[in-house]
Amino acid sequence: MMDGAVLLDTSAWLLAVGSQRIPEYTKALAEARPAIVPGLVLAEMDWHLRTRRAPMHAILRDIAGGAYEYEAATVADLDRAREIDAKFSNLRLGLTDASIVALGERLGVHRILTTDSDFLAVRVGRRWNIGFELVVPLPR
């Protein structure tokens, strides 16, 4: 993957494209090369936008048009997500966040657009020594 690749998490993606549009998140999304949409994150976006179909349809058109790179979780990703969720059980990651981490591990992408500090504590790799970077720092 390219150095500018960024994995998208639902919370920050909503802040970048939703009705509240936070400039830091909008800018980070615009600069991501590519912006990677994990499959389970897309499902969460659909849930959040269930009463606002026009924005969801715009996202789907953007994905189809190549504005984002869509990556569905493989069976191996889901198994790795289970391992990651178990390893970091104290964080209560859940399937979606653990699958983002597993996808990042598979693709070699360790930058995430998120509002969730839990990604800072997660490590991957054979020795559990590779961390993740938040594209937009959390407020202090």
Protein Blocks (a to p, Z undefined) as FASTA:
>chain_A
ZZkbccddfklmmmmmmmnopfklmmmmmmpccddddfklmmmmmmmmmmmmklmmmmmm
mmmnopaccddddfklmmmmmmmmmmmmmnonojmlmmmmmmmmmnopabdcdfbfklmm
pcedjkopaccddfbacdZZ
